[in-house]
Amino acid sequence: MKIFSEGLQNIAGSRLKGILSGMTRNRFTGVLTGFGTTAITQSSTTTTVMAVSFVNAGLLTFVESTGVIMGANIGTTITAWIVALFGFKMKITPIAIAMIGIFFAFLFSKNSRWRNIAETMVGFGILFIGLEFIKNGVPDIRSNPEILAFLDMFTGYGYFSLVLFVIIGTVLTLLMQSSSAATAVTLVMLFEGWISFPIAAAMVLGENIGTTVTANLAAMVGNVHAKRAARFHFLFNIIGVIWMMASIYFVLDAIDWAVQTFTNNPISVLSDDPGARSNATLALSLFHTSFNVLNVIILFAFVPQLVRLVEYLQPDSGSDEDNFHLRYISAGVMTSPNLSIEQAQKEIQQFADVLEKMHDSVNELLFDPKAAREKLMERIQKYEQATDQFEIEISDYLVSISERTHLEHDLTERMRFMQTMINDMERIADIYFQISKLLERMHETKSAWPEVATAEIERMMIAVRDVITNMHLNVAMDPQEVDLDHAIVLENEVDKLRDEYRGNHYVRLENGDYSPRAGVTFIDVLNRLERIADHVLNVNESAAGRRLKAMRILGQNR
């Protein structure tokens, strides 16, 4: 199922992001989006973890994610239908073996699209061969009366047996980390007569609870909004299981009637008759779908109340704005490399935000005589340490993306440019930290610049701030949207100011307008600010996905 799911996601590629963009419209389109994404990925866990990650990344609000989560619950029932129809109603094993034989060679193709299709088809084939192995490996319950006696110990308590098997279904899903795989095992047990249809239905309800755990684990290291999205999924499914358990016998009778009517088979799936087993797998798939569809219909109108309840249970404790850490990729690498790269780009935006704050702190250190210098120095040092950590962790994340799957050439190139971006951004932070140390040393020696020199540095800082702000905008854009011409104009303005003020500096030095120590600090700060602008232009070029040395030279000649 993992191979099958990952192959489907790789085929979808960037289109998956397009489907996910439907999340932001309203709750109804969110349900359709969650259903569509789960149908593509064949994994509700992937969809819900993806939704939690997107909430964590700020690409989705908590309220918008609720529709996606509801839709994922419906989408996950497709797997049960595939298994029930192909695994039990058809002799698909010979077709599956042929499919693996045909597509196996394409796993080594240089064409990434063919590789992804081959991975999907091989995964599909292995899934049904594995299902056949499970069916053949399960002992015949009629020739193993001790198994029947063991199960009878747990199935003879009426309604309480159903509650017990809800718990067993939850535990099974926790162990397998896949509700689809747990459902497939449940279908086999039902088909082989190990368990009755009501017990299998109870296990399916438990599997719907178990599937919420993965997203909750992913949200443990996320922000409060990600935690709320995961808690909503858990609460939504728990409420569904509660009302279904309250009406379980009525629903099971309705499912039995529907299956008998549409299959023209008079044998009740609620009976122990072996002739009902093949229809029992269809009945269980119908029960699974009916439960999730009805749960969405019933609770859809109550989502605002559920949201308020989750917000009450998971309050926002507030956070220190200076407590920087990875926010958007904390839930781990996504199966789709396109979406993983989107998360990495969000982290780079946060990196740029730290650089803006760092610039403003250095500016305050320069020009605010009432500033608490010790606190400012501590804050700047904290920013610099945060950027060191950002560089390491984002780089590790990008490497882990490339290690998990074959990437298309354009994605590989984009990741390389991202690596270059974070390297240049870390150098910018280092330079700001060096400038702060120069200013602190100047303060300790009681050196000072004349007003004209201070005004020049102030103008230089404004020009560099414009460059940093423009960079922050560019790292948030798709490569083709980055305006490099404007970035070059801003960098050229910094170069012109540096050249002009450097000439003024030497004149002041010759006239004895300030001490040699203050003069050395001035030229050091001036040159380092110009170097920041150079690194920023490198970041802009990487954000655009290309290096344009020729354009830079052209811009300098304007």
Sequence and secondary structure as in RCSB ss.txt:
>XXXX:A:sequence
MKIFSEGLQNIAGSRLKGILSGMTRNRFTGVLTGFGTTAITQSSTTTTVMAVSFVNAGLLTFVESTGVIMGANIG
TTITAWIVALFGFKMKITPIAIAMIGIFFAFLFSKNSRWRNIAETMVGFGILFIGLEFIKNGVPDIRSNPEILAF
LDMFTGYGYFSLVLFVIIGTVLTLLMQSSSAATAVTLVMLFEGWISFPIAAAMVLGENIGTTVTANLAAMVGNVH
AKRAARFHFLFNIIGVIWMMASIYFVLDAIDWAVQTFTNNPISVLSDDPGARSNATLALSLFHTSFNVLNVIILF
AFVPQLVRLVEYLQPDSGSDEDNFHLRYISAGVMTSPNLSIEQAQKEIQQFADVLEKMHDSVNELLFDPKAAREK
LMERIQKYEQATDQFEIEISDYLVSISERTHLEHDLTERMRFMQTMINDMERIADIYFQISKLLERMHETKSAWP
EVATAEIERMMIAVRDVITNMHLNVAMDPQEVDLDHAIVLENEVDKLRDEYRGNHYVRLENGDYSPRAGVTFIDV
LNRLERIADHVLNVNESAAGRRLKAMRILGQNR
>XXXX:A:secstr
 HHHHHHHHHHHTHHHHHHHGGGGS HHHHHHHHHHHHHHHT HHHHHHHHHHHHHTTSS HHHHHHHHHHHHHH
THHHHHHIIIIIISS  HHHHHHHHHHHHGGGG S HHHHHHHHHHHHHHHHHHHHHHHHHHS  GGG HHHHHH
HHHHHSSTHHHHHHHHHHHHHHHHHHT HHHHHHHHHHHHHTTSS HHHHHHHHHHHHHHTHHHHHHHHTTS HH
HHHHHHHHHHHHHHHHHHHHHTHHHHHHHHHHHHHHHHT  S TTS  GGGHHHHHHHHHHHHHHHHHHHHHHHH
TTHHHHHHHHHHHS      TT     SSTT   SSHHHHHHHHHHHHHHHHHHHHHHHHHHHHHHH TTS HHH
HHHHHHHHHHHHHHHHHHHHHHHHHHHHHS   HHHHHHHHHHHHHHHHHHHHHHHHHHHHHHHHHHHHTT    
HHHHHHHHHHHHHHHHHHHHHHHHTTS GGG  HHHHHHHHHHHHHHHHHHHHHHHHHHHHTSS HHHHHHHHHH
HHHHHHHHHHHHHHHHHHHTS  HHHHHHHHT 
